[in-house]
Amino acid sequence: MSLLSEFLAITADWRPVFPQQRTFVRGVRQALGSLICLGRRCLTRILWTNGGQHSSWSAEYFLHSRCQWEPQELFRPILKSALAYCPQRLVGVALDDTKLRKTGRSIQQAFYQRDPMSPPFHLNLVLGLRFLQASLLVPLHRNAPVGSRALPIRFQEVSRVKRPGKKASDAEKKQYREAVKTKNLSRSFVEMGKQLRQELDKVGGNKKILVLTADGSFCNRTCFGEIPERSALLARARKDAKLCFHAEVGSRRFYGAEKFTPEQVRKDEGRQWKTTKIFYGGKRRTIRYKEVADVYWQRGAGKRPLRLIVVAPTPYRKSQSKKLYYRDPAYLLTSDLRNSAKQLLQIYFDRWQIEVNHREEKDTLGVGQAQLWNVTSVPKQPVLAVAAYSALLLASLRAFGVERGSAYAELPKWRRNARRPSCLDLVTLLRKEMVQQPNLLEPFAFEVTEPGMVRAAAA
């Protein structure tokens, strides 16, 4: 069993997505090329990895611009296979948006948006695309002392509605105001949540509860207003959100007159702290939290009852001789009123893995670097690259398990304590196996005749 054979077994289920066998072969070939490519992930450089530098490249571009296939369906076999690693009734899925930088002025979906890397004292703008990603949180820590692994199962382009010009008519301005209400990031979050619930049912997870966990940007009325059935939303809230209880029996009011905030709950000495064990940072740690059930957030969730979970600041040291520092407290609001707080807290702490996905996708695999401007190609090619990345992560679990074994290259001295393989470890092993097992690549016309062929893509 090898990483390459498992990857090809997973991508074999992509055949129904593509209309023809040749387009399926071309899609798998590009997926492999996007993983092993060296340098900038331009589409021509990806073609170079499989020996296609002397052939016509038109068909490779037409795969994204003319070929009719639904890119989000590439994640269905990944979700179906990865669901076996989620034995609990609660299935955590992290959702977050990410930006792919672009420089081309002819890309219709690109727009100027806030640069998340800008300093807090100066707001910078960046031209790029915006994607909404969903990642399945696989709890690997149940079987081994390693952190959770996030497998992308959705990567959808969410473009902004363009503002009309100064000379636009009143009808065009009114149409723009109406479009903003229906085509925004929160509405895309709601639609993706419904799609994930349907996909989970199709792959055999109809008895599981889908827990959508997100940061504070999705803690609003739109997201809490349309939660799919057999699903729950777990989002980080503001510390000054105005909460209340239900009004007393016999009152004509629905909301109680007394308001309180999550920060006041944290400082309330009358409410005792509870403790639980959470796997985070390589080991199980004791977390203190407070829990308040059946609260209402009038401006954010309306009449939907919620549960407030306040996580105490976590102490840490920069070194053994340094003093204790404390991280900021966390205030969580969830629509789940029945399941244990420990399971919800574990899902929230695992949400950080989607940030690891974003870093590896953009820094290690160069997602978004392909130079495409066609309105159809722009949102499709990054999805193929992210699906290949997700299939690679799943293939490593199926081939070698959750821990970092002897199959991977030896780590340098400063990283010898790593317990799970990184994305670079997987890519390095994949390149090695492609050279050692060229017979597996023959059905895809992937020419790896010598060890230097893969490195030729860096030219």
The 8 nearest C-alpha neighbors of each residue, nearest first, counted from 0:
[[1, 398, 4, 2, 5, 399, 3, 397],
 [2, 0, 4, 3, 398, 5, 432, 399],
 [1, 3, 5, 4, 398, 394, 395, 6],
 [4, 2, 6, 1, 5, 429, 7, 432],
 [3, 5, 7, 1, 6, 2, 8, 0],
 [6, 4, 8, 394, 2, 7, 3, 9],
 [5, 7, 3, 394, 9, 8, 4, 391],
 [8, 6, 10, 4, 9, 5, 11, 3],
 [9, 7, 5, 11, 6, 10, 4, 12],
 [10, 8, 6, 11, 7, 12, 5, 390],
 [9, 11, 7, 12, 13, 8, 6, 27],
 [12, 10, 8, 13, 9, 7, 14, 6],
 [11, 13, 10, 14, 9, 76, 15, 8],
 [14, 12, 10, 11, 16, 15, 73, 17],
 [13, 15, 12, 16, 23, 17, 11, 20],
 [16, 14, 17, 13, 12, 18, 23, 19],
 [17, 15, 13, 14, 68, 72, 69, 18],
 [16, 18, 23, 68, 15, 19, 14, 22],
 [17, 19, 16, 68, 22, 67, 15, 20],
 [20, 18, 22, 21, 17, 23, 14, 15],
 [19, 21, 23, 22, 24, 18, 14, 17],
 [20, 22, 24, 23, 19, 25, 26, 18],
 [23, 21, 25, 24, 19, 20, 26, 17],
 [24, 22, 20, 26, 21, 25, 17, 14],
 [25, 23, 21, 27, 443, 22, 26, 28],
 [24, 26, 22, 28, 23, 27, 21, 29],
 [25, 27, 23, 29, 28, 24, 22, 30],
 [28, 26, 30, 24, 29, 25, 31, 23],
 [27, 29, 25, 31, 26, 30, 24, 32],
 [28, 30, 32, 26, 31, 27, 33, 25],
 [31, 29, 27, 33, 387, 28, 32, 384],
 [32, 30, 28, 34, 29, 33, 27, 35],
 [31, 33, 29, 45, 34, 35, 30, 36],
 [32, 34, 30, 31, 36, 45, 35, 29],
 [35, 33, 31, 32, 36, 364, 426, 30],
 [36, 34, 32, 33, 426, 430, 37, 31],
 [37, 35, 33, 32, 34, 45, 456, 48],
 [38, 36, 457, 456, 35, 39, 454, 40],
 [37, 39, 457, 40, 36, 456, 44, 458],
 [38, 40, 41, 37, 365, 368, 44, 36],
 [41, 39, 368, 365, 369, 44, 38, 45],
 [42, 40, 369, 44, 43, 39, 368, 370],
 [41, 43, 45, 369, 44, 46, 40, 370],
 [44, 42, 46, 45, 41, 47, 52, 56],
 [43, 45, 47, 41, 46, 42, 456, 40],
 [44, 46, 32, 42, 43, 47, 48, 33],
 [47, 45, 43, 51, 44, 48, 49, 52],
 [46, 48, 44, 52, 50, 45, 51, 49],
 [47, 49, 46, 45, 456, 453, 50, 32],
 [50, 48, 445, 446, 47, 51, 46, 447],
 [49, 51, 47, 446, 52, 48, 46, 445],
 [52, 50, 46, 54, 47, 53, 49, 48],
 [51, 53, 47, 50, 54, 46, 43, 55],
 [54, 52, 51, 55, 50, 47, 56, 46],
 [55, 53, 51, 52, 56, 50, 57, 46],
 [56, 54, 57, 53, 58, 51, 52, 59],
 [55, 57, 59, 58, 54, 60, 43, 51],
 [58, 56, 60, 59, 55, 61, 62, 54],
 [59, 57, 61, 60, 56, 62, 55, 25],
 [60, 58, 56, 62, 57, 61, 25, 63],
 [59, 61, 62, 57, 58, 63, 64, 56],
 [62, 60, 64, 58, 65, 63, 59, 57],
 [63, 61, 66, 60, 59, 64, 65, 58],
 [62, 64, 376, 61, 60, 65, 66, 379],
 [63, 65, 376, 61, 375, 62, 66, 60],
 [66, 64, 61, 63, 62, 67, 375, 60],
 [65, 67, 62, 63, 64, 68, 61, 22],
 [68, 66, 65, 69, 18, 17, 63, 62],
 [69, 67, 17, 16, 70, 66, 18, 63],
 [68, 70, 71, 72, 16, 67, 73, 17],
 [69, 71, 72, 73, 379, 68, 382, 383],
 [72, 70, 73, 69, 74, 153, 154, 382],
 [71, 73, 74, 70, 75, 69, 16, 13],
 [74, 72, 71, 75, 70, 13, 386, 76],
 [73, 75, 152, 77, 72, 76, 71, 78],
 [74, 76, 78, 77, 72, 73, 79, 198],
 [77, 75, 79, 78, 74, 80, 12, 73],
 [76, 78, 74, 80, 75, 79, 81, 390],
 [79, 77, 81, 75, 76, 80, 82, 74],
 [80, 78, 76, 202, 77, 82, 81, 75],
 [79, 81, 77, 82, 78, 83, 76, 393],
 [82, 80, 78, 83, 84, 79, 77, 393],
 [81, 83, 85, 84, 79, 80, 78, 86],
 [82, 84, 81, 85, 80, 86, 79, 78],
 [83, 85, 82, 81, 86, 137, 138, 139],
 [86, 84, 82, 83, 87, 137, 138, 90],
 [87, 85, 84, 83, 88, 82, 89, 90],
 [88, 86, 89, 85, 90, 207, 84, 138],
 [87, 89, 207, 208, 90, 86, 206, 85],
 [90, 88, 208, 87, 207, 209, 91, 210],
 [89, 91, 209, 210, 208, 88, 92, 207],
 [92, 90, 210, 136, 346, 211, 209, 135],
 [91, 93, 135, 211, 134, 136, 210, 212],
 [92, 94, 212, 134, 350, 133, 211, 213],
 [95, 93, 133, 213, 132, 212, 92, 134],
 [94, 96, 132, 131, 213, 97, 93, 133],
 [95, 97, 131, 130, 132, 129, 98, 94],
 [96, 98, 130, 129, 131, 95, 99, 357],
 [97, 99, 129, 128, 100, 130, 127, 96],
 [100, 98, 128, 127, 367, 129, 101, 97],
 [99, 101, 127, 126, 98, 128, 102, 125],
 [102, 100, 127, 126, 103, 99, 128, 109],
 [101, 103, 104, 126, 100, 127, 106, 109],
 [104, 102, 105, 101, 106, 372, 370, 109],
 [103, 105, 106, 102, 107, 109, 101, 372],
 [106, 104, 103, 107, 372, 373, 109, 108],
 [107, 105, 372, 109, 108, 104, 103, 374],
 [106, 108, 109, 105, 374, 372, 104, 110],
 [109, 107, 158, 106, 128, 110, 374, 159],
 [110, 108, 127, 128, 107, 106, 126, 111],
 [111, 109, 126, 127, 112, 108, 128, 159],
 [112, 110, 126, 125, 124, 127, 113, 109],
 [113, 111, 124, 125, 110, 114, 126, 127],
 [112, 114, 124, 123, 115, 125, 111, 122],
 [113, 115, 124, 116, 123, 125, 117, 112],
 [116, 114, 117, 113, 123, 118, 98, 124],
 [117, 115, 114, 118, 123, 113, 119, 122],
 [116, 118, 123, 114, 115, 122, 119, 121],
 [119, 117, 120, 121, 116, 122, 123, 115],
 [120, 118, 121, 117, 122, 116, 115, 123],
 [119, 121, 118, 122, 117, 123, 116, 115],
 [122, 120, 118, 119, 123, 117, 124, 114],
 [121, 123, 117, 124, 118, 120, 119, 113],
 [124, 122, 114, 117, 113, 121, 125, 118],
 [125, 123, 113, 114, 112, 111, 122, 126],
 [124, 126, 111, 114, 112, 113, 127, 123],
 [127, 125, 111, 110, 101, 100, 109, 112],
 [126, 128, 100, 101, 109, 99, 110, 125],
 [127, 129, 109, 99, 98, 100, 108, 130],
 [128, 130, 98, 157, 97, 156, 158, 99],
 [131, 129, 156, 157, 155, 97, 96, 132],
 [130, 132, 96, 155, 154, 95, 156, 97],
 [133, 131, 154, 153, 95, 94, 96, 130],
 [132, 134, 94, 153, 93, 152, 151, 92],
 [135, 133, 151, 150, 93, 149, 152, 92],
 [134, 136, 92, 150, 149, 137, 151, 91],
 [137, 135, 149, 91, 92, 148, 134, 138],
 [136, 138, 148, 147, 139, 85, 149, 135],
 [139, 137, 147, 140, 141, 136, 85, 148],
 [138, 140, 147, 141, 137, 142, 146, 145],
 [139, 141, 143, 145, 144, 138, 142, 146],
 [140, 142, 139, 143, 138, 144, 145, 147],
 [143, 141, 140, 139, 144, 401, 145, 138],
 [142, 144, 140, 145, 141, 139, 401, 402],
 [145, 143, 140, 281, 282, 146, 142, 418],
 [146, 144, 140, 143, 281, 418, 139, 419],
 [145, 147, 140, 281, 139, 148, 279, 144],
 [146, 148, 138, 139, 137, 140, 349, 136],
 [147, 149, 137, 136, 150, 352, 146, 139],
 [148, 150, 136, 135, 134, 352, 137, 353],
 [149, 151, 134, 135, 389, 152, 148, 136],
 [152, 150, 134, 389, 153, 133, 135, 149],
 [153, 151, 74, 134, 133, 150, 78, 135],
 [154, 152, 133, 132, 151, 155, 71, 74],
 [155, 153, 132, 131, 382, 130, 133, 156],
 [154, 156, 131, 130, 153, 157, 132, 382],
 [155, 157, 130, 378, 129, 158, 131, 154],
 [158, 156, 130, 129, 155, 131, 159, 184],
 [159, 157, 108, 129, 156, 160, 128, 109],
 [158, 160, 161, 157, 183, 110, 182, 108],
 [159, 161, 179, 162, 158, 182, 178, 175],
 [162, 160, 159, 163, 175, 110, 158, 179],
 [161, 163, 160, 164, 175, 172, 159, 176],
 [164, 162, 167, 161, 172, 165, 171, 175],
 [165, 163, 167, 166, 162, 172, 168, 161],
 [164, 166, 167, 163, 168, 162, 172, 169],
 [165, 167, 164, 168, 163, 169, 171, 172],
 [168, 166, 164, 165, 163, 171, 169, 172],
 [167, 169, 171, 170, 172, 166, 165, 173],
 [168, 170, 172, 171, 173, 167, 174, 166],
 [169, 171, 173, 168, 172, 174, 167, 175],
 [172, 170, 174, 168, 173, 169, 167, 175],
 [173, 171, 175, 169, 174, 170, 176, 168],
 [174, 172, 170, 176, 175, 171, 169, 177],
 [173, 175, 171, 177, 172, 176, 170, 178],
 [174, 176, 172, 178, 173, 177, 171, 179],
 [177, 175, 173, 179, 174, 178, 172, 180],
 [176, 178, 174, 180, 175, 179, 173, 181],
 [179, 177, 175, 181, 180, 176, 182, 174],
 [180, 178, 182, 176, 177, 181, 183, 175],
 [179, 181, 178, 177, 182, 183, 176, 186],
 [180, 182, 178, 179, 183, 186, 177, 187],
 [183, 181, 179, 178, 180, 186, 160, 184],
 [184, 182, 186, 185, 179, 181, 187, 180],
 [183, 185, 187, 186, 188, 157, 182, 131],
 [186, 184, 188, 187, 183, 222, 221, 189],
 [185, 187, 189, 188, 183, 184, 190, 182],
 [188, 186, 184, 190, 185, 189, 191, 183],
 [189, 187, 185, 191, 186, 190, 192, 184],
 [188, 190, 186, 192, 187, 191, 222, 185],
 [191, 189, 187, 193, 192, 188, 186, 194],
 [192, 190, 194, 188, 193, 189, 187, 195],
 [191, 193, 189, 195, 190, 194, 188, 196],
 [192, 194, 196, 190, 191, 195, 227, 197],
 [195, 193, 191, 197, 192, 196, 198, 190],
 [196, 194, 198, 192, 197, 193, 199, 191],
 [195, 197, 199, 193, 194, 198, 192, 200],
 [198, 196, 194, 200, 195, 199, 201, 193],
 [199, 197, 195, 201, 200, 196, 194, 202],
 [198, 200, 204, 196, 197, 202, 201, 195],
 [199, 201, 205, 204, 197, 198, 203, 202],
 [200, 202, 198, 199, 203, 197, 204, 205],
 [203, 201, 79, 199, 200, 204, 198, 78],
 [204, 202, 200, 201, 205, 199, 79, 206],
 [203, 205, 200, 199, 207, 206, 202, 201],
 [204, 206, 200, 207, 203, 199, 201, 208],
 [207, 205, 204, 208, 88, 203, 200, 229],
 [208, 206, 88, 204, 205, 89, 209, 90],
 [207, 209, 89, 229, 230, 90, 88, 210],
 [208, 210, 230, 90, 89, 231, 91, 211],
 [211, 209, 231, 91, 230, 232, 90, 92],
 [212, 210, 232, 92, 93, 233, 231, 91],
 [211, 213, 233, 93, 234, 232, 210, 92],
 [214, 212, 234, 94, 93, 217, 95, 233],
 [213, 215, 235, 234, 216, 217, 218, 212],
 [214, 216, 235, 218, 217, 236, 234, 213],
 [215, 217, 214, 218, 219, 213, 235, 185],
 [218, 216, 215, 219, 214, 222, 213, 185],
 [217, 219, 215, 234, 216, 236, 235, 222],
 [218, 220, 299, 221, 217, 222, 223, 300],
 [221, 219, 299, 300, 223, 224, 222, 298],
 [220, 222, 224, 219, 223, 185, 225, 186],
 [221, 223, 224, 220, 219, 189, 225, 185],
 [224, 222, 220, 300, 221, 225, 226, 219],
 [223, 225, 221, 222, 220, 300, 226, 301],
 [226, 224, 223, 222, 227, 189, 221, 220],
 [225, 227, 223, 224, 230, 228, 231, 222],
 [228, 226, 230, 193, 225, 229, 192, 196],
 [227, 229, 230, 226, 196, 231, 193, 208],
 [230, 228, 208, 227, 209, 231, 207, 196],
 [231, 229, 209, 228, 208, 227, 210, 226],
 [230, 232, 210, 334, 335, 211, 209, 233],
 [231, 233, 211, 333, 334, 210, 212, 234],
 [234, 232, 333, 212, 332, 211, 213, 231],
 [235, 233, 213, 214, 212, 332, 218, 331],
 [234, 236, 331, 215, 214, 330, 332, 218],
 [237, 235, 330, 331, 215, 218, 332, 234],
 [238, 236, 239, 240, 330, 235, 215, 261],
 [237, 239, 262, 261, 240, 330, 236, 260],
 [238, 240, 260, 237, 241, 261, 262, 259],
 [241, 239, 260, 237, 238, 242, 261, 236],
 [242, 240, 260, 259, 258, 239, 296, 243],
 [243, 241, 296, 259, 258, 295, 260, 240],
 [242, 244, 258, 295, 294, 255, 259, 257],
 [245, 243, 294, 255, 295, 254, 246, 293],
 [246, 244, 254, 255, 253, 247, 243, 295],
 [245, 247, 255, 254, 253, 252, 244, 250],
 [248, 246, 250, 249, 245, 255, 252, 253],
 [247, 249, 250, 246, 251, 245, 252, 253],
 [248, 250, 247, 251, 246, 252, 253, 245],
 [251, 249, 252, 248, 247, 246, 253, 255],
 [252, 250, 249, 253, 246, 248, 247, 254],
 [251, 253, 250, 254, 246, 255, 247, 256],
 [252, 254, 246, 245, 255, 251, 250, 302],
 [255, 253, 245, 246, 252, 244, 256, 243],
 [254, 256, 246, 245, 244, 257, 243, 253],
 [255, 257, 258, 254, 246, 243, 244, 252],
 [258, 256, 255, 243, 259, 244, 242, 254],
 [259, 257, 243, 242, 241, 256, 260, 255],
 [258, 260, 242, 241, 243, 263, 257, 261],
 [261, 259, 239, 263, 241, 262, 240, 242],
 [262, 260, 264, 238, 263, 265, 239, 330],
 [261, 263, 265, 238, 260, 264, 266, 239],
 [264, 262, 266, 260, 265, 261, 267, 259],
 [265, 263, 261, 267, 262, 266, 260, 270],
 [266, 264, 262, 263, 267, 261, 309, 289],
 [265, 267, 263, 264, 268, 262, 270, 261],
 [268, 266, 264, 269, 265, 270, 263, 271],
 [269, 267, 270, 266, 271, 265, 264, 272],
 [268, 270, 267, 271, 266, 264, 272, 265],
 [271, 269, 268, 267, 272, 289, 264, 265],
 [270, 272, 269, 273, 268, 289, 267, 288],
 [271, 273, 289, 288, 287, 270, 274, 290],
 [272, 274, 288, 287, 289, 271, 275, 290],
 [275, 273, 287, 286, 288, 285, 272, 276],
 [274, 276, 286, 285, 341, 277, 287, 273],
 [275, 277, 285, 284, 283, 286, 278, 274],
 [278, 276, 283, 284, 345, 279, 285, 275],
 [279, 277, 283, 282, 284, 276, 281, 280],
 [280, 278, 281, 282, 277, 283, 284, 146],
 [279, 281, 282, 278, 146, 283, 284, 145],
 [282, 280, 279, 145, 146, 144, 278, 283],
 [283, 281, 278, 279, 280, 284, 144, 145],
 [282, 284, 278, 277, 276, 279, 285, 281],
 [283, 285, 277, 276, 278, 282, 286, 279],
 [284, 286, 276, 275, 277, 274, 287, 283],
 [287, 285, 275, 274, 276, 284, 288, 277],
 [286, 288, 274, 311, 273, 272, 310, 285],
 [287, 289, 310, 273, 309, 272, 311, 274],
 [290, 288, 309, 272, 308, 273, 310, 291],
 [289, 291, 308, 307, 309, 292, 288, 306],
 [292, 290, 307, 306, 308, 289, 293, 294],
 [293, 291, 306, 294, 307, 290, 305, 336],
 [294, 292, 304, 305, 306, 295, 244, 291],
 [293, 295, 244, 305, 243, 304, 292, 306],
 [296, 294, 243, 304, 242, 244, 297, 305],
 [295, 297, 242, 300, 299, 298, 301, 241],
 [296, 298, 301, 299, 295, 300, 302, 242],
 [299, 297, 296, 301, 300, 220, 241, 219],
 [298, 300, 220, 219, 296, 297, 301, 223],
 [301, 299, 220, 296, 223, 303, 297, 224],
 [300, 302, 297, 303, 299, 296, 298, 295],
 [301, 303, 304, 300, 295, 297, 296, 253],
 [302, 304, 301, 300, 305, 295, 334, 224],
 [305, 303, 293, 295, 294, 302, 334, 306],
 [306, 304, 334, 294, 293, 333, 295, 303],
 [305, 307, 292, 333, 332, 293, 291, 294],
 [306, 308, 332, 291, 290, 331, 292, 309],
 [309, 307, 290, 331, 289, 330, 310, 332],
 [308, 310, 330, 289, 288, 329, 331, 311],
 [311, 309, 288, 329, 328, 287, 330, 308],
 [310, 312, 328, 287, 288, 313, 309, 329],
 [313, 311, 328, 326, 327, 325, 314, 310],
 [312, 314, 326, 325, 311, 315, 327, 328],
 [315, 313, 325, 324, 323, 312, 326, 316],
 [314, 316, 324, 323, 325, 313, 317, 326],
 [317, 315, 323, 318, 321, 324, 322, 319],
 [316, 318, 321, 315, 319, 322, 323, 324],
 [319, 317, 316, 321, 320, 322, 315, 323],
 [318, 320, 321, 316, 317, 322, 323, 315],
 [319, 321, 318, 322, 316, 317, 323, 315],
 [322, 320, 318, 319, 316, 317, 323, 324],
 [321, 323, 316, 324, 320, 317, 319, 318],
 [322, 324, 316, 315, 314, 321, 325, 317],
 [325, 323, 315, 314, 316, 322, 326, 317],
 [326, 324, 314, 313, 312, 315, 327, 323],
 [325, 327, 312, 313, 328, 314, 324, 315],
 [326, 328, 312, 325, 329, 313, 311, 310],
 [329, 327, 312, 311, 310, 326, 330, 309],
 [330, 328, 310, 309, 331, 327, 311, 235],
 [331, 329, 309, 236, 235, 308, 310, 238],
 [332, 330, 235, 308, 236, 234, 307, 309],
 [333, 331, 307, 234, 306, 233, 236, 235],
 [332, 334, 233, 306, 335, 232, 305, 234],
 [333, 335, 305, 231, 232, 336, 306, 304],
 [336, 334, 333, 231, 337, 338, 306, 305],
 [335, 337, 306, 334, 338, 305, 292, 293],
 [338, 336, 335, 339, 340, 334, 306, 292],
 [339, 337, 336, 340, 335, 342, 343, 341],
 [340, 338, 341, 342, 337, 343, 336, 344],
 [339, 341, 343, 342, 344, 338, 308, 290],
 [342, 340, 344, 339, 343, 345, 275, 277],
 [343, 341, 345, 344, 340, 339, 346, 338],
 [342, 344, 340, 346, 345, 341, 347, 339],
 [343, 345, 347, 341, 346, 342, 340, 348],
 [346, 344, 342, 348, 347, 343, 277, 349],
 [347, 345, 349, 343, 344, 348, 91, 350],
 [346, 348, 344, 350, 349, 345, 343, 212],
 [349, 347, 345, 350, 346, 344, 351, 279],
 [350, 348, 346, 351, 347, 352, 345, 147],
 [351, 349, 347, 352, 348, 93, 353, 346],
 [350, 352, 349, 353, 354, 348, 355, 347],
 [353, 351, 355, 354, 350, 149, 349, 356],
 [354, 352, 356, 355, 351, 350, 149, 134],
 [353, 355, 357, 352, 356, 351, 358, 350],
 [354, 356, 352, 358, 353, 357, 359, 351],
 [357, 355, 353, 354, 359, 358, 360, 352],
 [356, 358, 354, 360, 355, 359, 361, 353],
 [357, 359, 355, 361, 356, 360, 362, 354],
 [358, 360, 363, 356, 362, 361, 357, 355],
 [361, 359, 364, 357, 366, 358, 356, 363],
 [360, 362, 365, 366, 358, 359, 364, 363],
 [363, 361, 359, 365, 358, 364, 360, 366],
 [362, 364, 359, 365, 360, 361, 423, 358],
 [365, 363, 360, 366, 361, 362, 34, 359],
 [366, 364, 361, 362, 40, 368, 363, 360],
 [367, 365, 361, 360, 368, 364, 381, 384],
 [366, 368, 369, 99, 381, 365, 100, 361],
 [367, 369, 40, 366, 365, 41, 370, 39],
 [370, 368, 41, 42, 367, 40, 371, 366],
 [371, 369, 41, 368, 372, 42, 367, 103],
 [372, 370, 377, 369, 373, 376, 106, 42],
 [371, 373, 106, 377, 105, 374, 370, 376],
 [372, 374, 376, 375, 371, 377, 64, 106],
 [373, 375, 376, 377, 372, 107, 106, 108],
 [376, 374, 64, 373, 377, 378, 63, 379],
 [377, 375, 63, 64, 373, 379, 374, 378],
 [376, 378, 375, 379, 374, 371, 372, 373],
 [379, 377, 156, 376, 380, 381, 375, 382],
 [380, 378, 376, 382, 381, 377, 70, 63],
 [379, 381, 383, 382, 378, 376, 377, 63],
 [382, 380, 384, 383, 379, 367, 366, 385],
 [381, 383, 385, 379, 380, 384, 154, 386],
 [382, 384, 386, 380, 381, 385, 387, 30],
 [383, 385, 381, 387, 382, 386, 30, 33],
 [386, 384, 388, 382, 387, 383, 389, 381],
 [385, 387, 389, 383, 388, 384, 382, 390],
 [388, 386, 390, 384, 385, 30, 389, 391],
 [387, 389, 385, 391, 386, 390, 384, 392],
 [390, 388, 386, 392, 150, 391, 387, 151],
 [389, 391, 387, 393, 388, 392, 394, 386],
 [392, 390, 394, 388, 389, 393, 6, 387],
 [393, 391, 389, 395, 394, 390, 388, 396],
 [392, 394, 390, 396, 395, 391, 389, 397],
 [393, 395, 391, 397, 5, 6, 396, 392],
 [394, 396, 398, 392, 393, 397, 399, 2],
 [397, 395, 400, 393, 394, 401, 398, 399],
 [396, 398, 394, 395, 400, 399, 393, 5],
 [397, 399, 395, 396, 2, 394, 1, 0],
 [400, 398, 396, 395, 397, 401, 404, 402],
 [401, 399, 396, 402, 397, 398, 395, 403],
 [400, 402, 396, 139, 419, 399, 403, 143],
 [403, 401, 419, 418, 400, 404, 145, 420],
 [402, 404, 419, 420, 418, 401, 405, 407],
 [405, 403, 406, 402, 407, 399, 419, 420],
 [404, 406, 407, 403, 408, 409, 399, 402],
 [407, 405, 404, 408, 399, 403, 428, 409],
 [408, 406, 405, 428, 404, 409, 424, 403],
 [407, 409, 410, 406, 424, 428, 405, 427],
 [410, 408, 407, 411, 405, 415, 406, 412],
 [409, 411, 415, 414, 408, 412, 413, 417],
 [412, 410, 413, 414, 415, 409, 408, 416],
 [411, 413, 415, 414, 410, 416, 409, 417],
 [412, 414, 411, 415, 416, 410, 417, 409],
 [415, 413, 416, 412, 411, 417, 410, 409],
 [414, 416, 412, 417, 410, 413, 411, 409],
 [415, 417, 414, 418, 413, 412, 410, 419],
 [418, 416, 415, 414, 419, 420, 403, 410],
 [419, 417, 403, 402, 145, 416, 420, 144],
 [418, 420, 403, 402, 417, 145, 421, 401],
 [421, 419, 403, 424, 422, 425, 418, 402],
 [420, 422, 424, 423, 425, 419, 417, 426],
 [421, 423, 425, 424, 426, 420, 359, 363],
 [424, 422, 426, 421, 425, 427, 363, 420],
 [425, 423, 421, 427, 422, 426, 420, 428],
 [424, 426, 422, 428, 423, 427, 429, 421],
 [425, 427, 429, 423, 428, 424, 35, 430],
 [428, 426, 424, 430, 429, 425, 423, 431],
 [427, 429, 431, 425, 430, 426, 432, 424],
 [428, 430, 426, 432, 431, 427, 425, 3],
 [431, 429, 433, 427, 428, 432, 35, 426],
 [430, 432, 428, 429, 434, 433, 435, 427],
 [431, 433, 435, 429, 434, 430, 436, 428],
 [434, 432, 430, 436, 431, 435, 437, 429],
 [433, 435, 432, 431, 436, 437, 450, 447],
 [434, 436, 432, 433, 437, 431, 438, 450],
 [437, 435, 433, 438, 434, 432, 439, 440],
 [436, 438, 440, 439, 433, 434, 435, 447],
 [439, 437, 441, 440, 436, 442, 435, 433],
 [438, 440, 437, 441, 436, 442, 4, 433],
 [441, 439, 437, 438, 445, 443, 442, 444],
 [440, 442, 444, 443, 438, 439, 445, 437],
 [443, 441, 440, 444, 439, 24, 445, 438],
 [444, 442, 445, 441, 24, 440, 28, 25],
 [445, 443, 441, 442, 446, 440, 49, 28],
 [444, 446, 49, 443, 440, 441, 447, 28],
 [447, 445, 49, 50, 448, 444, 440, 441],
 [448, 446, 449, 452, 434, 445, 437, 49],
 [447, 449, 446, 452, 450, 434, 437, 451],
 [448, 450, 451, 452, 447, 434, 453, 446],
 [451, 449, 452, 434, 453, 448, 447, 454],
 [450, 452, 454, 449, 453, 455, 448, 447],
 [453, 451, 455, 454, 450, 449, 447, 448],
 [454, 452, 455, 48, 451, 456, 450, 36],
 [453, 455, 451, 456, 452, 457, 37, 450],
 [456, 454, 452, 457, 453, 458, 451, 48],
 [455, 457, 454, 458, 48, 47, 37, 44],
 [458, 456, 37, 455, 38, 454, 36, 44],
 [457, 456, 455, 454, 38, 44, 37, 47]]
